[in-house]
Amino acid sequence: FCTPCLQECLKPKKPVCGVCRSTLSAGSRALDLEKQIETTETTCNGCNKKMFLSKMRSHAASCSKYQNYIMEGVKAVTKEPLHSTRSFPNRFTFPCPYCSEKNFDQEGLVEHCKTLHSMDAKQVVCPICASMPWGDPNYRSANFMEHLQRRHRFSYDTFVDYDADEDDMMAQVLMRSLRDK
């Protein structure tokens, strides 16, 4: 989990587990889970070296064969880039949907709207979402300021490969899950 997501799980009066949503007790550690991670053996998909799960993350970071294994999966689901850049919406700068001021990056747009438009209740189209392949350029957010706070705390570009074909990606994941045990 990333820190913001983990903090969301710990916010309520009764904190919950990020995986199963069961109630967490303050200060109690999942000792049974820690023991299981320390004693369960696994094999690296790159170099076939055996190790305990607790060592896998640091091993994967330094194992070039594992990194090649991951890149093979990425290449298997990546489409050839289109030659015409005109078909891509601009995902780097956005206009303010309230005052039409232009050329904000995502963080700049969020900050601009928080500073100048926090009390504006007008329903507007989110220019960030509208630029995404799944975005609807006609959808008007009922509460745009809340939408910005919840949906745009990070840049989608950090986590999304726009050239990946989702159907191919799912097929690749299923094939690998069967092959990898």
C-alpha positions as CSV (number, residue, x, y, z in Angstrom):
1,F,0.0,0.0,0.0
2,C,1.1,3.6,-0.6
3,T,1.1,5.8,2.5
4,P,-2.0,7.9,1.5
5,C,-4.1,4.7,1.0
6,L,-2.8,3.2,4.3
7,Q,-3.6,6.4,6.1
8,E,-7.2,6.3,4.7
9,C,-7.6,2.8,6.3
10,L,-6.4,4.1,9.6
11,K,-8.5,7.3,9.6
12,P,-11.8,6.0,10.9
13,K,-12.5,5.7,14.6
14,K,-12.2,2.0,14.1
15,P,-9.3,1.5,11.7
16,V,-9.7,-1.3,9.1
17,C,-7.4,-3.6,7.2
18,G,-6.7,-2.4,3.7
19,V,-7.2,-6.0,2.3
20,C,-10.1,-7.6,4.2
21,R,-11.6,-4.5,5.9
22,S,-11.6,-6.2,9.3
23,T,-11.2,-4.0,12.3
24,L,-7.6,-3.3,13.4
25,S,-6.5,-3.0,17.0
26,A,-4.1,-0.1,17.7
27,G,-0.6,-1.3,18.3
28,S,-1.2,-4.9,17.6
29,R,1.0,-6.5,14.9
30,A,0.0,-9.4,12.7
31,L,2.5,-11.8,14.2
32,D,1.1,-14.8,12.5
33,L,1.3,-13.1,9.1
34,E,4.9,-12.0,9.8
35,K,5.8,-15.5,10.8
36,Q,4.2,-16.9,7.6
37,I,6.1,-14.4,5.5
38,E,9.4,-15.3,7.2
39,T,8.9,-19.1,6.8
40,T,7.2,-19.4,3.4
41,E,9.7,-20.3,0.7
42,T,9.3,-19.1,-2.9
43,T,11.3,-19.1,-6.1
44,C,12.3,-16.1,-8.1
45,N,10.7,-16.1,-11.6
46,G,13.8,-14.7,-13.1
47,C,16.8,-16.7,-11.7
48,N,14.9,-19.5,-10.0
49,K,16.7,-18.9,-6.8
50,K,14.8,-20.1,-3.7
51,M,14.3,-17.7,-0.8
52,F,11.8,-16.8,1.9
53,L,9.0,-14.3,1.0
54,S,10.5,-11.8,3.4
55,K,13.6,-11.5,1.2
56,M,11.8,-11.5,-2.2
57,R,11.3,-7.7,-2.5
58,S,15.0,-6.8,-2.0
59,H,16.0,-9.7,-4.3
60,A,13.6,-8.6,-7.0
61,A,15.1,-5.1,-6.9
62,S,18.6,-6.4,-7.7
63,C,17.9,-9.4,-9.9
64,S,18.4,-8.5,-13.5
65,K,16.8,-11.8,-14.7
66,Y,13.6,-11.0,-12.7
67,Q,13.5,-7.5,-14.1
68,N,13.8,-9.0,-17.6
69,Y,11.0,-11.3,-16.8
70,I,8.8,-8.4,-15.8
71,M,9.7,-6.4,-18.9
72,E,8.8,-9.4,-21.1
73,G,5.3,-9.3,-19.6
74,V,5.1,-5.5,-20.2
75,K,6.2,-5.9,-23.8
76,A,3.7,-8.6,-24.4
77,V,0.8,-6.3,-23.6
78,T,2.1,-3.0,-25.1
79,K,0.6,-1.9,-28.4
80,E,2.8,-0.4,-31.1
81,P,2.7,3.4,-30.7
82,L,0.5,5.2,-33.2
83,H,2.4,7.4,-35.6
84,S,0.0,10.2,-35.5
85,T,0.4,12.3,-32.4
86,R,-2.8,14.2,-33.3
87,S,-4.9,11.3,-32.1
88,F,-3.7,11.7,-28.5
89,P,-5.3,14.2,-26.2
90,N,-3.0,16.5,-24.3
91,R,-2.5,14.9,-20.9
92,F,0.1,17.3,-19.7
93,T,-1.6,20.7,-19.5
94,F,-5.2,21.5,-18.7
95,P,-7.5,24.6,-18.8
96,C,-9.4,25.6,-15.7
97,P,-13.1,24.5,-16.2
98,Y,-14.3,27.6,-14.2
99,C,-12.3,30.5,-15.7
100,S,-10.7,28.9,-18.8
101,E,-7.2,29.9,-17.7
102,K,-4.9,27.6,-19.6
103,N,-1.7,25.5,-19.4
104,F,-2.0,24.1,-15.8
105,D,-0.2,20.9,-15.1
106,Q,-2.3,18.6,-13.0
107,E,-1.0,19.8,-9.6
108,G,-1.2,23.4,-10.8
109,L,-4.9,22.9,-11.8
110,V,-5.7,21.4,-8.4
111,E,-4.0,24.3,-6.6
112,H,-5.5,26.9,-8.8
113,C,-9.0,25.6,-8.2
114,K,-8.5,25.2,-4.5
115,T,-7.3,28.8,-4.3
116,L,-9.7,30.6,-6.6
117,H,-12.7,28.4,-7.1
118,S,-13.2,26.5,-3.8
119,M,-16.7,28.0,-3.3
120,D,-17.9,27.6,-6.9
121,A,-20.7,25.0,-7.0
122,K,-21.1,25.1,-10.8
123,Q,-21.1,21.6,-12.3
124,V,-18.1,21.3,-14.7
125,V,-16.3,18.7,-16.8
126,C,-13.0,17.6,-15.3
127,P,-10.4,18.3,-18.0
128,I,-8.0,15.7,-16.5
129,C,-10.5,12.9,-16.7
130,A,-11.8,14.0,-20.1
131,S,-8.3,13.6,-21.5
132,M,-8.0,10.0,-20.4
133,P,-8.9,7.1,-22.8
134,W,-11.8,6.1,-20.5
135,G,-12.9,9.7,-19.8
136,D,-16.2,11.1,-20.8
137,P,-15.8,14.7,-22.1
138,N,-19.5,15.4,-21.4
139,Y,-19.6,14.2,-17.8
140,R,-20.2,17.1,-15.4
141,S,-19.0,16.4,-11.9
142,A,-21.6,17.2,-9.2
143,N,-18.8,18.4,-6.8
144,F,-15.7,19.2,-8.8
145,M,-13.6,20.3,-5.8
146,E,-14.2,17.0,-4.0
147,H,-13.5,15.2,-7.2
148,L,-10.1,16.9,-7.5
149,Q,-9.2,16.1,-3.9
150,R,-10.2,12.4,-4.2
151,R,-9.2,11.5,-7.8
152,H,-6.3,13.8,-8.6
153,R,-3.9,13.5,-5.7
154,F,-1.4,11.8,-8.0
155,S,-0.8,11.8,-11.7
156,Y,-2.3,8.9,-13.7
157,D,0.9,8.9,-15.9
158,T,2.7,7.4,-12.9
159,F,0.5,4.3,-12.9
160,V,-1.0,4.0,-16.4
161,D,0.5,2.8,-19.6
162,Y,-1.7,4.3,-22.3
163,D,-0.3,2.0,-24.9
164,A,-1.1,-1.2,-23.1
165,D,-4.0,-3.2,-24.4
166,E,-6.2,-4.3,-21.4
167,D,-7.5,-7.5,-23.0
168,D,-3.9,-8.6,-23.9
169,M,-2.8,-7.6,-20.4
170,M,-5.5,-9.8,-18.8
171,A,-4.7,-12.7,-21.0
172,Q,-1.0,-12.4,-20.2
173,V,-1.7,-12.2,-16.4
174,L,-3.9,-15.4,-16.7
175,M,-1.2,-17.3,-18.7
176,R,1.5,-16.3,-16.2
177,S,-0.6,-17.2,-13.2
178,L,-1.2,-20.7,-14.6
179,R,2.5,-21.1,-15.6
180,D,3.9,-19.7,-12.3
181,K,1.8,-22.1,-10.1
